Each structure stands twice: as C-alpha cells, then as structure tokens.
C-alpha cells in the first residue's frame, strides 16, 4: 500500500496534470468527449479514487458479506456521502463506491478538495483515476457452422475438457458476455454492468465472450468446448464496446465479485494497465475471501511487475503468461517470476464471441481463461515448461 509520506512526493505533479482540464471533464454537453481521447494508462482529468484506512467505518463495512450486495453498496454510498459533506463535495460527484474489497470511493474532485481530503486521518491514500484499453489481436471472426463441435488446441494442451459438476461459478470481469450464446451457460441473474450509462451486461465487444468460452463453453454438438465445460459464467461488465474503461469501474467489478462470490469461485481478469495500488488491493482482498483469480500477464513484452493487476501475488492469485502451440513463449507476453505463476495457450485461440459467433484471438487475455478453467476444476498441476522464456526462468505450463 502506498503510504502518505511516499505518495506526497508525487501528489503535486499528479494534481496539476489531473486537475488542469477539469472544466473539459465536466462538459455536460458531451460527457464522454475527454474519455474518447484518452489512451491506455492516461489519467482521467478531475477523477480520483480515495481509499480509507482499514478501521474507517469498520463496524459497518466489515460485515458486508452478511448482507446483499445492494445493501452493502447503499451503506458504502451513505458513508462516502457523509465523508465528503465535510469538504462541501455534493454526493452527485461520487462515481463509484467500494466496501467489500477496499473501502473507499471514486469521485470528481478539484485540487483544493483533494489536498484537504489527503490530510484526513481516515484516508490511507488517493490516486488519480486512469483509463485502460484492451490490447489483443483479432485474427478471424466466423458465424456458427454445421460442422459440429471442435476442441481448440489450447483446451487439449491444458488437459482437455471436463464436464463441470460443481457448485461454484466463474466470474468474467471484462466486456460482458453474450448472454444468450447457445454455447455458454450464462448466469444472467447475477450478471451485472458497471459501465457508466450501461444498461446490460451483454457483450458488445466480443472479448469477454471469448474469455468465457475458453473457461466453460458447453460440451455439446456445436462450436467449441471449454476447460470446465458447461460451468456457469457470470458477466461482470467493466469495459465498454471499444474495450476501454476506468480503473474505478474495474474496481467496482472486483468489489461486486468480493461481495456476491463465495469461496471456491473463480474470477478471470484479462485486462490491465499501469501499476495501480487501489486495483491491486481490491484484487488481493477479494482473493483472501477464497475466490481464485486468474490474471493476464499483459502484452507489452515487458516485466509483468510493471502492470496491474498482473503484479499482484497471493495464495489464490495466478498470473498467466502466454505461449503458442509449440510451447514457445509468445513474443508479446509479459514475463517475470514473480508475479507470473504459470504459462498457458494464448496464440490463435478459437472460442465463442459476441452475437452468437466464434473468433480466433491472440493475447495473454486468451491464456488467462485456460488457467481460470483449470482452477475451477481443482488445484492446478503442470506439464513441462515454456520454451524461450525471456527472463531465463521458464514458466511452468498449467495443466489439470
């Protein structure tokens, strides 16, 4: 966790960068105008995440799992509103609230407000919100055909498909899932969107549906089959149709999984960006509740310790690099041990897609769901080591 004494060194510069365009950010005639210009990792002008210390509101928030997500969300919103009223910040400036993972909120704040809140003893740290954009390669998209079911090479490489008979679910924190795809068993009742102005967790990008199919596509007579075939998948939509979104929104998705999930469930996060303490802390807190997280290592051909949430380490957290069908390390994959735990297939992966279609994609986004399916079935094993790992410490290849 970033401590105030450390964060203070950078706060001034971040405030200048983040706040100087606040008037643009608040343009009600086109609230997305600024965000549409943002690139991966950019600071969102005027937006901040405030994280409370662990003992702040502890008697009310720590028991969040004893109530519904809706009740816990209402409590967290009331607490954030009360806190901000001291600084004359109207509750309408609050964007997201958190209580089941980290304790805090995101809001539109000006420089004076941030400086004042930063000095509050109840605040652990403040970070400017950032924008991320998915990075992966679409090789082909196809309509359903009558050729029957195929088993993608990646599924075979990690041990083949197993019909899932357990009681846990896979939470897909992504662009949503095609809610009525015939090859997916989507738990629509628990699926939820956190995308601003979003109305449905249905996938209008395709990335999340592809991830879901690798984890758990049905073992039927059509399309593809997943690692944990037929397992329920829950759409947690945090990225929009362009595959973009704010860290504050992604943390809301993690917070929802921490509240609504149970021990033994799995969650997949085939997304990420620059290092970000609040996201890392949220993932770690959710994993400490017994939910197993599979995290994509990232596609920058760089050290995974430079990416969040990929850099997070924990007993229920698995960071996954990517390889091709010859067991060779993918040229785009991030590397480094720690945080990487396993390598999995991530090149030319065929799976389900939006609008009932199928697609072949490449990226560590495609590697991570192989591991997610394996961990849903039980404790992962290994089958050899990836070749040509650039860090010189070959990652073990995950296997059922």
C-alpha positions in Angstrom: 0.0 0.0 0.0 1.3 3.5 -0.8 1.8 5.4 2.3 1.1 9.1 2.6 4.7 10.0 3.2 5.7 8.4 -0.1 2.6 9.5 -2.1 3.1 13.1 -1.1 6.2 13.4 -3.2 4.2 12.7 -6.4 0.9 14.3 -5.4 1.6 17.8 -6.5 2.6 16.8 -10.1 -0.4 14.5 -10.4 -2.8 17.1 -9.2 -1.5 19.6 -11.7 -1.8 17.0 -14.5 -5.2 15.7 -13.4 -6.9 18.8 -12.5 -5.9 21.4 -15.0 -8.5 20.1 -17.5 -11.4 19.8 -15.0 -13.6 22.2 -16.9 -13.4 20.0 -20.0 -14.1 16.9 -18.0 -17.3 18.3 -16.6 -18.7 19.3 -20.0 -22.3 18.1 -19.7 -23.0 18.5 -23.4 -20.6 15.6 -24.2 -19.5 13.8 -21.0 -17.5 11.3 -23.0 -15.6 13.8 -25.1 -12.5 13.7 -22.8 -12.5 9.9 -22.3 -12.7 9.3 -26.1 -9.3 11.0 -26.5 -7.6 9.1 -23.7 -5.0 6.4 -24.4 -4.2 3.3 -22.3 -2.9 4.4 -18.9 -3.8 8.0 -19.2 -5.0 9.9 -16.1 -8.7 10.9 -16.3 -8.8 14.6 -15.6 -10.5 15.5 -12.3 -11.3 11.9 -11.3 -9.8 10.4 -8.1 -10.0 7.2 -6.0 -10.0 7.7 -2.3 -9.2 4.7 -0.1 -9.9 4.6 3.6 -7.8 3.1 6.3 -8.9 -0.4 7.4 -10.5 0.8 10.6 -12.6 3.6 9.0 -16.3 2.6 9.2 -15.1 -0.9 10.3 -18.1 -1.7 12.4 -20.4 -1.2 9.4 -18.5 -2.2 6.4 -16.5 -5.3 7.5 -19.7 -7.3 7.8 -20.6 -6.7 4.2 -20.8 -10.4 3.3 -23.7 -10.8 5.8 -25.9 -8.6 3.7 -26.7 -8.4 0.0 -24.6 -6.5 -2.5 -27.3 -3.9 -2.8 -27.4 -3.3 0.9 -23.6 -3.1 1.2 -23.5 -0.7 -1.7 -26.1 1.5 -0.1 -24.1 1.6 3.1 -20.9 2.4 1.3 -22.6 5.2 -0.6 -24.0 6.7 2.6 -20.6 6.6 4.2 -18.9 8.3 1.2 -21.6 11.0 1.1 -21.2 11.7 4.8 -17.4 11.8 4.5 -17.5 14.2 1.5 -20.1 16.5 3.0 -17.3 17.7 5.4 -15.5 19.0 2.4 -18.5 20.5 0.7 -18.5 17.9 -2.1 -22.0 17.0 -3.2 -22.9 13.4 -3.4 -23.6 13.8 -7.1 -19.8 14.0 -7.6 -19.5 10.4 -6.4 -18.9 7.9 -9.2 -18.3 4.5 -7.6 -18.2 3.2 -4.0 -16.4 0.2 -2.6 -16.9 -1.7 0.7 -16.4 -5.5 0.1 -12.8 -5.3 -1.1 -11.1 -2.0 -0.5 -13.1 0.7 1.4 -13.5 3.9 -0.5 -14.9 5.7 -3.4 -14.2 7.4 -6.7 -15.4 10.9 -7.4 -14.9 14.1 -9.3 -12.7 16.4 -7.2 -10.9 19.6 -7.6 -7.3 20.4 -6.4 -8.4 22.1 -3.2 -10.7 19.2 -2.3 -8.0 16.6 -3.0 -5.5 18.4 -0.8 -7.9 18.6 2.1 -9.1 15.0 1.8 -5.5 13.8 1.6 -4.8 15.2 5.0 -7.8 13.4 6.6 -6.5 10.8 9.1 -9.2 8.4 7.8 -7.7 8.3 4.3 -5.0 5.7 3.5 -4.2 7.1 0.1 -5.6 8.8 -3.0 -4.8 8.0 -6.6 -5.9 9.8 -9.9 -8.2 7.5 -11.8 -6.8 6.1 -15.1 -8.2 4.9 -18.4 -7.2 1.5 -19.9 -7.7 0.0 -23.3 -7.6 -3.7 -24.1 -4.7 -4.9 -26.2 -5.2 -8.1 -28.1 -5.2 -9.4 -31.7 -8.4 -10.5 -33.6 -7.3 -13.0 -36.3 -10.7 -14.1 -37.6 -14.5 -14.0 -36.8 -16.9 -16.6 -38.0 -20.6 -17.5 -38.0 -21.7 -20.8 -36.5 -21.4 -23.7 -38.9 -22.9 -27.1 -39.1 -19.5 -28.8 -38.8 -20.1 -29.8 -35.2 -18.1 -29.2 -32.1 -14.3 -28.7 -32.2 -11.8 -28.8 -29.3 -9.4 -25.9 -29.6 -5.7 -26.7 -29.3 -5.4 -24.8 -26.1 -8.0 -26.8 -24.3 -6.2 -30.0 -25.3 -2.9 -28.7 -24.2 -4.1 -28.0 -20.6 -5.6 -31.5 -20.2 -8.8 -31.4 -22.3 -12.3 -30.6 -21.4 -14.1 -31.8 -18.2 -17.8 -31.6 -17.8 -18.3 -29.3 -14.7 -20.5 -30.8 -12.0 -19.6 -28.5 -9.1 -21.5 -25.7 -7.4 -19.1 -22.8 -8.0 -19.1 -20.2 -10.8 -16.6 -18.3 -13.0 -16.9 -14.5 -12.8 -15.7 -12.9 -16.0 -14.6 -9.3 -15.3 -14.4 -8.0 -18.8 -16.6 -6.5 -21.6 -19.6 -8.6 -20.7 -20.7 -11.9 -22.1 -23.1 -12.8 -25.0 -26.0 -13.5 -22.6 -27.8 -15.9 -25.0 -24.9 -17.5 -26.8 -26.0 -21.2 -27.4 -22.6 -22.5 -26.4 -22.4 -20.7 -23.0 -24.1 -21.3 -19.6 -24.5 -17.7 -18.5 -25.9 -16.9 -15.1 -27.9 -13.9 -16.2 -29.5 -13.2 -12.9 -26.1 -12.4 -11.3 -24.6 -10.8 -14.3 -24.1 -7.0 -13.9 -22.7 -4.0 -15.7 -20.7 -1.2 -14.1 -20.0 0.7 -17.3 -21.3 4.3 -17.0 -24.7 4.6 -18.7 -24.5 0.9 -19.5 -27.9 -0.9 -19.4 -27.0 -4.5 -19.8 -24.1 -6.9 -19.1 -24.4 -8.2 -22.7 -21.2 -8.2 -24.6 -21.0 -5.5 -27.4 -17.2 -6.0 -27.9 -16.6 -9.8 -28.1 -13.5 -10.1 -25.8 -15.5 -11.2 -22.7 -17.5 -13.8 -24.6 -14.3 -15.2 -26.0 -12.8 -15.5 -22.5 -15.9 -17.1 -21.1 -15.9 -19.8 -23.8 -12.3 -20.9 -23.0 -13.2 -21.2 -19.4 -16.5 -23.0 -19.8 -18.1 -23.5 -23.3 -20.6 -26.3 -23.2 -19.7 -29.8 -24.2 -22.5 -30.2 -26.8 -22.6 -30.7 -30.6 -21.8 -27.2 -31.7 -19.0 -24.7 -31.7 -16.2 -25.3 -29.1 -15.8 -26.8 -25.7 -14.2 -25.1 -22.7 -11.8 -26.4 -19.9 -14.6 -26.6 -17.3 -17.3 -27.4 -19.8 -20.8 -26.1 -19.0 -19.8 -24.3 -15.8 -21.9 -21.2 -15.0 -20.2 -18.0 -16.1 -21.2 -14.6 -14.7 -20.7 -11.4 -16.7 -19.2 -8.6 -14.8 -19.1 -5.8 -17.4 -16.4 -3.2 -16.6 -15.3 -2.3 -20.2 -17.3 -0.7 -23.0 -17.8 -1.7 -26.6 -14.4 -0.4 -27.5 -12.7 -2.5 -24.8 -12.0 0.6 -22.7 -12.8 1.7 -19.2 -11.6 3.4 -16.0 -9.8 1.7 -13.1 -12.6 3.0 -10.9 -15.1 1.0 -12.8 -12.9 -2.2 -12.9 -12.5 -1.9 -9.1 -16.3 -1.8 -8.8 -16.4 -5.1 -10.7 -13.9 -6.7 -8.3 -15.8 -5.3 -5.4 -19.0 -6.9 -6.7 -17.3 -10.3 -7.0 -15.9 -9.9 -3.5 -19.5 -9.3 -2.2 -21.5 -11.7 -4.3 -18.9 -14.5 -4.8 -18.1 -17.4 -2.5 -15.1 -19.4 -1.6 -14.2 -21.8 -4.4 -15.5 -19.5 -7.1 -13.0 -18.3 -9.7 -12.6 -14.9 -11.4 -10.8 -14.0 -14.6 -9.3 -10.6 -15.4 -7.9 -10.5 -18.9 -7.3 -6.8 -18.6 -4.8 -4.4 -17.1 -2.6 -1.4 -17.4 0.0 0.7 -15.4 0.6 -0.2 -11.8 -2.3 0.9 -9.6 -2.5 0.4 -5.9 -6.2 0.5 -5.4 -6.9 -2.2 -8.0 -4.1 -4.4 -6.6 -5.5 -4.0 -3.1 -9.0 -4.8 -4.3 -8.0 -8.0 -6.1 -5.9 -9.2 -3.1 -8.8 -8.5 -0.7 -11.3 -10.4 -2.8 -8.9 -13.3 -3.2 -8.5 -13.5 0.5 -12.2 -14.5 0.7 -11.3 -17.7 -1.1 -12.1 -16.6 -4.6 -9.4 -17.7 -7.1 -8.2 -15.0 -9.5 -6.6 -15.7 -12.9 -4.8 -12.6 -14.2 -3.4 -11.9 -17.7 0.3 -11.0 -17.6 -0.1 -8.4 -20.2 1.0 -7.9 -23.8 3.8 -5.4 -23.7 6.7 -7.8 -23.9 7.8 -6.3 -20.6 8.2 -7.2 -16.9 4.8 -8.1 -15.5 5.7 -6.3 -12.3 5.0 -3.1 -14.2 1.4 -3.9 -14.8 -1.7 -4.1 -12.6 -3.4 -6.3 -11.6 -0.8 -8.7 -13.1 1.8 -7.9 -10.5 -0.4 -9.0 -7.5 0.7 -12.0 -5.5 -1.4 -14.1 -3.2 -2.3 -17.7 -2.4 -5.4 -17.5 -4.6 -4.0 -15.4 -7.4 -2.5 -16.8 -10.6 -0.8 -14.6 -13.1 -0.6 -16.2 -16.5 1.9 -15.7 -19.4 1.1 -16.9 -23.0 2.6 -19.5 -25.4 2.0 -20.9 -28.8 1.1 -24.4 -29.9 4.8 -25.4 -30.0 5.2 -24.5 -26.3 7.2 -21.4 -27.2 6.8 -18.2 -25.2 4.6 -15.7 -27.1 6.6 -12.8 -28.4 4.0 -10.3 -27.0 3.7 -11.8 -23.5 4.9 -10.1 -20.4 7.3 -12.1 -18.2 8.9 -12.2 -14.7 8.8 -14.6 -11.7 7.2 -13.3 -9.6 4.5 -12.4 -10.4 3.9 -15.0 -13.1 2.8 -18.4 -11.8 2.0 -20.4 -15.0 2.1 -20.2 -18.8 -0.9 -21.2 -20.9 -2.0 -21.2 -24.5 -2.5 -17.7 -25.9 -1.8 -17.7 -29.6 -4.5 -18.3 -32.2 -7.2 -19.4 -29.7 -10.6 -20.3 -31.0 -13.6 -19.6 -28.8 -17.1 -18.1 -28.5 -17.7 -14.5 -29.5 -20.4 -11.9 -29.4 -23.7 -12.2 -31.4 -23.6 -16.0 -31.2 -20.4 -16.1 -33.3 -16.9 -17.6 -32.8 -13.5 -16.0 -33.2 -9.8 -16.7 -33.2 -7.9 -14.2 -30.9 -4.3 -13.9 -29.5 -3.0 -12.4 -26.3 -2.4 -13.2 -22.6 -6.1 -12.4 -22.4 -6.6 -15.8 -24.1 -4.1 -17.6 -21.8 -5.6 -16.5 -18.5 -9.0 -18.2 -19.0 -7.3 -21.5 -19.6 -6.0 -21.2 -16.1 -9.3 -20.0 -14.8 -11.0 -23.2 -16.1 -8.3 -25.4 -14.6 -8.6 -23.7 -11.1 -12.4 -24.1 -11.2 -11.9 -27.8 -11.6 -9.3 -28.0 -8.7 -5.7 -27.4 -7.8 -3.6 -26.8 -10.9 -0.8 -29.1 -11.9 1.9 -28.6 -14.5 3.1 -30.3 -17.7 6.6 -29.1 -18.7 8.0 -25.6 -19.1 7.5 -23.0 -21.7 10.4 -22.6 -24.2 12.3 -19.3 -24.8 11.1 -17.5 -21.7 12.9 -14.1 -22.0 13.5 -13.8 -18.2 15.6 -17.1 -18.3 13.3 -18.7 -15.7 10.8 -20.8 -17.7 7.2 -20.6 -16.5 5.6 -24.0 -15.8 2.8 -24.9 -18.2 -0.5 -25.2 -16.4 -2.4 -28.5 -16.6 -5.4 -30.1 -15.0 
